[in-house]
Amino acid sequence: MTTDTRSPSGLRHDPLVRGLGWASAALGTPQVLAPAGFARALGVGDAPRHRSLTTAVGVRELAAAAGLLGRPRPVWLWGRVGGDLMDLAMLARALRNHDGRGLGRTVAATAAVTAITVTDVYAAVTRTRRSTPMELTAATTVTRPPDEVYALWKDLEKLPDFMAHLEEVRVTGARTSHWRADAPFGRTVEWDAEITQDIPGRLIAWRSVDGADIDNSGEVRFGPAPGGQGTEIRASLRYELPGGALGKEAARYFGEEPHQQLDDDLRRFKQIAETGEVVRSEGAPGGKRARGEFPQHPARPLTEDKLKEALA
């Protein structure tokens, strides 16, 4: 299982967190030891107030370095974010009041701090323990009998064939399995799960065990569709989304809306249950962004054999 980067012990070995700690040390040392020279390097001059501000920023950077390298916690990452915003505000003011000498250096410094801010926000959001409980529901109807649909879903190692965020599911016991999935911002999370309820042809329920990167649980119910037209599937998922509400909004911004993912997963499951594969139209984007493409082909009419099988 991957290291939980949200815990202090996990953060201590996190390459990004340690890199930001050393970056703070590298920036803070010259600001404290030679504030006038550092201010001139930024193109803002070395007036007494500039030296004082540079020294204060340097002290802040060294404090962040001590925290991130000594006893790392998310609060130090959010402290860097707050410091970045202060630095951008000061650089913006310097640009407005600039006399033109060293303007290029000030512009370059502003661009560099902007890039650092983006990195710090990413690190703070993805390494924060705070989470937002999410509950997702979706339903679809499959033109296959409940026992057959249940058996297809119960084959856990084939779930990644239609669930876009899953990389791998490995059965480890009669009621246990190990899961690896994609998460927002290109991360990967893993957990062990256990089946809590199993009623053949009717219900499968599961939950993650202690130590999971993301606590989650869910159930899928199978019932006869109205009029005897196959099986009605109702899926419910509950999990803790990393990064809290900010993480949820960031995930949506990058095209990883959880509700839409579940709807798409059930749509692909329906296609596999009814045709044996994921089908798309000629104009639809093919494949799965996270890890290559699903085994799929452009939509086309069923062959005579497939048509007879579907009508049987």
C-alpha positions as CSV (number, residue, x, y, z in Angstrom):
1,M,0.0,0.0,0.0
2,T,1.2,3.5,-0.8
3,T,2.4,5.8,2.0
4,D,-0.3,8.1,3.4
5,T,1.1,11.5,2.5
6,R,-1.5,13.2,4.7
7,S,0.0,12.0,7.9
8,P,3.2,13.6,9.5
9,S,5.2,10.4,8.9
10,G,4.1,10.2,5.3
11,L,4.9,13.9,4.7
12,R,8.4,13.4,6.1
13,H,9.2,11.1,3.2
14,D,7.2,13.0,0.6
15,P,9.5,14.2,-2.2
16,L,7.5,17.3,-3.0
17,V,7.2,18.4,0.6
18,R,10.9,17.9,1.2
19,G,11.7,19.7,-2.1
20,L,9.6,22.7,-1.0
21,G,11.3,22.6,2.4
22,W,14.8,22.8,0.8
23,A,13.5,25.5,-1.6
24,S,12.4,27.6,1.4
25,A,15.8,27.2,3.0
26,A,17.6,28.1,-0.3
27,L,15.4,31.3,-0.6
28,G,15.4,32.3,3.0
29,T,19.2,32.1,3.7
30,P,20.3,34.9,1.3
31,Q,17.4,37.0,2.2
32,V,18.4,37.0,5.9
33,L,22.2,37.2,5.4
34,A,22.3,39.7,2.5
35,P,18.8,41.4,2.2
36,A,20.2,44.4,0.3
37,G,21.8,42.3,-2.4
38,F,18.7,40.0,-2.7
39,A,16.4,43.0,-3.1
40,R,18.7,44.5,-5.8
41,A,18.6,41.1,-7.6
42,L,14.8,41.3,-7.7
43,G,15.1,44.8,-9.3
44,V,13.2,46.5,-6.4
45,G,16.1,48.5,-5.0
46,D,17.8,48.3,-1.6
47,A,16.1,51.1,0.4
48,P,15.8,50.5,4.1
49,R,12.1,49.4,3.8
50,H,13.0,47.0,1.0
51,R,15.8,45.5,3.2
52,S,13.4,45.1,6.1
53,L,10.7,43.4,4.0
54,T,13.3,41.1,2.4
55,T,14.6,40.1,5.8
56,A,11.1,39.4,7.1
57,V,10.3,37.2,4.1
58,G,13.6,35.4,4.6
59,V,12.7,34.6,8.3
60,R,9.3,33.3,7.1
61,E,11.0,31.1,4.5
62,L,13.4,29.7,7.1
63,A,10.6,29.0,9.5
64,A,8.7,27.1,6.7
65,A,11.9,25.2,5.9
66,A,12.4,24.1,9.5
67,G,8.7,23.0,9.7
68,L,8.7,21.1,6.4
69,L,12.0,19.4,6.9
70,G,11.8,18.9,10.7
71,R,8.2,18.0,11.6
72,P,6.1,18.4,8.4
73,R,2.4,19.1,8.6
74,P,-0.1,20.6,6.1
75,V,-0.2,23.8,8.1
76,W,3.4,24.6,6.9
77,L,2.3,24.1,3.3
78,W,-0.7,26.4,3.8
79,G,1.7,28.9,5.4
80,R,3.8,28.8,2.2
81,V,0.6,29.5,0.2
82,G,-0.2,32.5,2.4
83,G,3.4,33.8,2.1
84,D,3.3,33.4,-1.7
85,L,0.2,35.6,-1.8
86,M,1.9,38.2,0.3
87,D,4.9,38.1,-2.0
88,L,2.8,38.5,-5.1
89,A,1.0,41.4,-3.5
90,M,4.4,43.1,-2.7
91,L,5.7,42.4,-6.2
92,A,2.6,43.7,-7.8
93,R,3.0,46.9,-5.8
94,A,6.6,47.1,-6.8
95,L,5.7,46.8,-10.5
96,R,3.1,49.6,-10.2
97,N,5.6,52.0,-8.6
98,H,8.7,50.8,-10.6
99,D,11.2,53.4,-11.9
100,G,12.2,51.2,-14.8
101,R,15.6,50.1,-13.6
102,G,15.7,46.3,-13.3
103,L,12.1,46.0,-14.4
104,G,12.9,42.8,-16.3
105,R,14.2,41.2,-13.1
106,T,11.1,42.1,-11.2
107,V,8.8,40.7,-13.9
108,A,10.8,37.5,-13.9
109,A,10.6,37.3,-10.1
110,T,6.8,37.8,-10.3
111,A,6.5,35.0,-12.9
112,A,8.7,32.7,-10.7
113,V,6.6,33.4,-7.6
114,T,3.4,32.7,-9.5
115,A,4.7,29.3,-10.6
116,I,5.8,28.5,-7.0
117,T,2.3,29.5,-5.7
118,V,0.7,27.1,-8.1
119,T,3.0,24.3,-6.8
120,D,2.4,25.2,-3.2
121,V,-1.4,25.3,-3.6
122,Y,-1.3,21.8,-5.3
123,A,0.9,20.5,-2.4
124,A,-1.3,22.0,0.3
125,V,-4.6,20.7,-1.2
126,T,-3.4,17.2,-1.9
127,R,-1.5,16.7,1.4
128,T,-4.2,18.0,3.7
129,R,-6.0,15.4,5.8
130,R,-9.3,17.4,5.8
131,S,-11.8,15.6,3.6
132,T,-15.3,16.0,2.3
133,P,-17.8,13.1,2.6
134,M,-19.2,12.2,-0.8
135,E,-22.2,10.1,-1.5
136,L,-22.9,9.1,-5.1
137,T,-25.9,7.2,-6.5
138,A,-26.6,6.1,-10.0
139,A,-28.9,3.6,-11.8
140,T,-29.2,1.9,-15.1
141,T,-31.1,-1.0,-16.7
142,V,-29.4,-3.9,-18.4
143,T,-31.2,-6.3,-20.7
144,R,-29.9,-9.4,-18.9
145,P,-31.3,-11.4,-16.0
146,P,-30.3,-10.4,-12.4
147,D,-28.2,-13.5,-11.7
148,E,-26.1,-13.0,-14.8
149,V,-25.6,-9.3,-14.1
150,Y,-24.7,-10.0,-10.5
151,A,-22.1,-12.6,-11.6
152,L,-20.5,-10.1,-14.0
153,W,-20.2,-7.5,-11.3
154,K,-19.0,-10.0,-8.7
155,D,-15.9,-10.7,-10.8
156,L,-14.1,-7.9,-9.1
157,E,-10.9,-8.1,-11.1
158,K,-12.8,-7.1,-14.2
159,L,-14.2,-3.9,-12.6
160,P,-11.4,-1.8,-14.2
161,D,-12.8,-2.8,-17.6
162,F,-15.6,-0.3,-17.2
163,M,-14.8,1.8,-14.1
164,A,-12.6,4.7,-15.4
165,H,-10.8,5.6,-12.2
166,L,-9.7,2.0,-11.3
167,E,-6.3,0.8,-12.3
168,E,-6.4,-2.6,-10.7
169,V,-8.5,-4.8,-8.4
170,R,-6.8,-7.9,-7.0
171,V,-8.8,-10.5,-5.1
172,T,-6.8,-11.5,-2.0
173,G,-9.3,-13.8,-0.2
174,A,-12.8,-15.1,-0.1
175,R,-14.2,-11.7,0.9
176,T,-11.2,-9.4,0.6
177,S,-9.5,-7.6,-2.2
178,H,-6.9,-4.9,-2.9
179,W,-7.8,-1.8,-5.0
180,R,-5.6,0.8,-6.8
181,A,-7.3,3.8,-8.3
182,D,-6.5,7.2,-9.9
183,A,-7.2,10.3,-7.8
184,P,-7.4,14.0,-8.7
185,F,-4.2,15.8,-9.7
186,G,-2.6,12.6,-11.1
187,R,-2.3,10.9,-7.8
188,T,-2.8,7.2,-7.1
189,V,-4.5,5.8,-4.1
190,E,-4.7,2.2,-2.8
191,W,-6.8,0.3,-0.2
192,D,-7.9,-3.1,1.0
193,A,-11.6,-3.8,1.0
194,E,-13.9,-6.4,2.4
195,I,-17.3,-7.6,1.3
196,T,-19.8,-6.9,4.0
197,Q,-22.9,-8.3,2.3
198,D,-23.3,-10.7,-0.5
199,I,-26.7,-11.9,-1.6
200,P,-26.4,-13.7,-5.0
201,G,-28.4,-12.1,-7.7
202,R,-29.5,-9.2,-5.4
203,L,-26.8,-7.3,-3.5
204,I,-23.0,-6.8,-3.2
205,A,-21.8,-4.4,-0.4
206,W,-18.2,-3.6,0.6
207,R,-16.1,-1.2,2.6
208,S,-12.4,-0.3,2.9
209,V,-10.5,-1.6,5.9
210,D,-8.4,0.5,8.3
211,G,-5.3,2.1,6.8
212,A,-7.0,2.9,3.4
213,D,-5.7,6.0,1.5
214,I,-9.3,7.0,1.1
215,D,-12.1,5.6,3.4
216,N,-14.9,4.3,1.2
217,S,-17.8,2.0,1.1
218,G,-20.6,1.1,-1.4
219,E,-23.2,-1.3,-2.5
220,V,-24.8,-2.4,-5.8
221,R,-28.4,-3.7,-5.8
222,F,-29.8,-5.9,-8.6
223,G,-33.5,-6.3,-9.2
224,P,-35.9,-7.3,-12.0
225,A,-36.6,-4.4,-14.3
226,P,-40.3,-3.4,-14.8
227,G,-42.0,-5.6,-17.3
228,G,-39.4,-8.3,-17.0
229,Q,-37.1,-6.3,-19.3
230,G,-33.8,-7.3,-17.7
231,T,-32.1,-6.0,-14.5
232,E,-32.3,-2.7,-12.8
233,I,-28.9,-1.7,-11.2
234,R,-28.7,0.8,-8.3
235,A,-25.2,1.7,-7.2
236,S,-24.3,3.8,-4.1
237,L,-20.8,4.9,-3.3
238,R,-19.6,6.8,-0.2
239,Y,-16.0,8.1,0.3
240,E,-13.9,10.8,1.7
241,L,-12.6,13.1,-1.0
242,P,-9.0,14.4,-0.2
243,G,-8.5,18.1,0.1
244,G,-12.0,19.0,1.5
245,A,-14.3,21.3,-0.5
246,L,-11.3,22.9,-2.2
247,G,-10.1,19.5,-3.4
248,K,-13.6,18.7,-4.7
249,E,-13.8,21.9,-6.7
250,A,-10.3,21.5,-8.0
251,A,-11.2,17.9,-9.1
252,R,-14.3,19.3,-11.0
253,Y,-12.2,22.0,-12.6
254,F,-9.8,19.3,-14.0
255,G,-12.7,17.3,-15.4
256,E,-12.9,14.6,-12.7
257,E,-16.5,15.2,-11.5
258,P,-17.3,12.1,-9.3
259,H,-21.1,12.0,-10.1
260,Q,-20.4,12.0,-13.9
261,Q,-17.8,9.3,-13.4
262,L,-20.2,7.0,-11.8
263,D,-22.9,7.6,-14.5
264,D,-20.3,6.9,-17.2
265,D,-19.1,3.7,-15.3
266,L,-22.6,2.3,-15.3
267,R,-23.1,3.2,-19.0
268,R,-19.9,1.2,-19.8
269,F,-21.0,-1.7,-17.6
270,K,-24.3,-1.8,-19.5
271,Q,-22.5,-2.0,-22.8
272,I,-20.2,-4.8,-21.6
273,A,-23.2,-6.7,-20.1
274,E,-25.2,-6.4,-23.3
275,T,-22.6,-6.5,-26.1
276,G,-19.4,-7.8,-24.4
277,E,-17.4,-4.6,-24.9
278,V,-17.4,-0.9,-24.6
279,V,-18.8,0.8,-27.7
280,R,-18.6,4.4,-28.8
281,S,-19.8,6.4,-31.7
282,E,-17.4,7.6,-34.5
283,G,-17.6,11.2,-33.1
284,A,-17.1,10.4,-29.4
285,P,-13.6,10.7,-27.9
286,G,-12.1,7.3,-27.5
287,G,-10.4,5.7,-24.5
288,K,-9.7,6.6,-20.9
289,R,-7.7,9.6,-20.1
290,A,-6.2,8.1,-17.0
291,R,-4.5,5.0,-18.4
292,G,-4.8,4.5,-22.2
293,E,-7.9,3.3,-23.8
294,F,-10.7,0.8,-23.0
295,P,-10.9,-2.1,-25.4
296,Q,-13.6,-0.5,-27.7
297,H,-14.6,0.0,-31.3
298,P,-16.8,2.4,-33.2
299,A,-20.5,1.7,-33.0
300,R,-21.8,-0.6,-35.7
301,P,-24.9,-2.8,-36.3
302,L,-25.0,-6.1,-34.5
303,T,-24.2,-9.2,-36.6
304,E,-26.9,-11.7,-37.2
305,D,-25.5,-14.0,-34.5
306,K,-25.3,-11.1,-31.9
307,L,-28.8,-10.0,-32.8
308,K,-30.2,-13.5,-32.3
309,E,-28.3,-13.7,-29.0
310,A,-29.7,-10.4,-27.8
311,L,-33.3,-11.4,-28.7
312,A,-33.0,-14.9,-27.1
